Amino acid sequence: MSSRATIRVWDPVVRLFHWGLVASFAIAWISAEEWNDLHETAGYVAGGLIAVRLVWGLIGTRYARFWQFVRRPATVIGYLGDMLKGREARYIGHNPAGGAMVLALLACMAVLVATGWMGTLDAFWGVEWVEEVHETFANLLLALVGVHVLGVVWASLKHGESLVRAMVNGRKKAPEPGDVA
């Protein structure tokens, strides 16, 4: 057990959103071909979670707000370059790559929810392009999740803290000199 000081970073809304989205995507993926009602329910849950997260990104706690972690593309690219050189800074909230991943995951999941819902409407029932976009974005989201998990492992090892644990208990080690708050 470490005696390092920690601070609260991820509030309950962010953590419930994160793990709820993980669960809804996993359930939707597993049920895609066999259990249509479960698949649709998981999609609606994901849509509701996204709506809550969008609001929370505007009015929520410090590290939940979009202004805190949405960075310019040049900043994200610079951070990725620093990662390749092994000199990236530790961020208390999302680092620039993590912030970009949040946006990519939200956008991809929103397209999945929208095309899934469209497929339930008479106007789009059985329309091939809707089904193809839905399937393409499901596969893209799966790939993004893989990259996200690799980034979490990388940052956890690099900075000596479990980001998975932080997304469970909300706490990260306290800022040290050179960290970006």
N, C-alpha and C positions, 0 to 999 in steps of 0.2 A: 504494500500500500504506500503510495507516494504522499509525501507531506507538502508537496508544492501547492502554493496558493492557486485557487481557481476563481473564475468569475462566471456569472450567468451570462450566456450569449444567446442561446436559442430558447425563445419563449415556448410555452405549451402549444400555442396555435401553430407555430412553424413546425414543431416536432410532430404534432398530430397530422398536420397537412402532409409532411414528408412521408411518414410511415403509412398514412392512409392512401396516398397516391401509389406508393410501392405495392401495397396490398391490392388496390383496385386494378392496377396494371397486371400484376401477376395473375389475379383471378380472371381478368378479361382474356389474357393470353392463353391460359390453360383451358378456358371454357369456350374459346372462339368457334370451334367446329361442332361441339357436342351439346352444349347447354346454353341455348340462345337466351333464355330468360335471365340466367345468371350473368351471361356476357353483357347483356343490355343494362342490367342493374349496376354492374361494376362500372360501365361507361357513364351512367348517370351520376354515380357517386364521384367518379373522377371529375366530371363537369362541375358538380357542386363544390368540390374541393378547390378546383381552379378558380372559381368565382370568389370563394372566400379568400384565397391567397392573393388574388389581384387587389381586393379591397385592403387586406392586411398589409400588402406592400406599399400602400399609400398612407395608412393611418396607424400601423402597428408599432411595435417597439423598435428601438434603434437599428438593430442588426437585421430586422425583418424588412425594413423599408428599402424600396428599390434604389433610392438615391444613394444609399450606403454601399451598394455593391454593383450597380450597373455602371460599367466603365466604357470609355471610347474604345473602338476596335484597335487603335494603335497601342493603347495601354495593355489590352489583352495580349496582343501579339508580342509586345515587349516582355510581358510577364512570362509567356511561353518560352521565349528566347532565354530568359534568365533561368527558367526551369531546366532547359537543356544544358546550360552551363553550370547547373547546381548552385546557383546563387540567388534563388528567389527569396523574397522577403516572406515572413510569416504574417498573415493577416488574422486579426481577431475574429472578424466576420468572414464572409466569403472572399477568397482571393479573386483577382480579375478573371482567371480561367473558370473558377467555380461560379462566379456571377454570370458569365457568358453561358455556362452549362445550364444554370437555372432557367435562363431565358429560352434556350434551345429546347429544354425538356418541357417547359410550359407551352411553348408554341407548338411543338410536335404533338403533345397530348391534346391540346385544344383542337388541332386539325383532326385527330383521331375521334374525339368526342363529336365534333361537328359532322364529320362524314358518317360516323356510326348513327347519329340521330337522323341524318338525311336519309340513310338507308331504310329507316322505319316509316318514312313518309310515302304516301301513294305516288307522289310526283317523281320520287327517286328510287322506288322499290325496284331492284334488279337492274338498275342502270350501271353499266359496266365501269364507266370511269369513276363513279363514286366508290364502288367496291375496290377498284385498283388503287385509288388514292388512299383509301382506308388501310388496305393491306400493306402498301408501300410505307406509310407512316408508322404502322405497327412494327415493321422490320427496322425502320430507321430509329424508332424509339428504343428498341432492344439494343441496337448498336450504341446509341448514345448512353444508355444505362451502363453498358460495358465500359465505355470510356470514362464515365463518371466514377464507377467503382475503382478503376485503375488510378484515377486522379486522387481519390480519397485515400487509397493505399499509399500512393506516392507521398502525398502531403503528410499523412500520419507518420510514416517512417522518417521523412525528412525533418519534421519539426518535433518529433518525439511526443506525440499525443494522439490518442485514438479519436478520430473524427466520428466514428460510428458511436462510440460511447457518448461523445458530446451531443450527438443527435438523439440520444436516448435520455440523458440526464440534463441536457441543456448547458453544461459547464465545459469550459476550456481552461487551459492553464492561463494564469494571469499574464498580461503583457510584460515583455522584457524589452530592454533597449534594442532598438532597431525594428521592432514589430510595428505593423501598421494597424492602428485602431480604427 
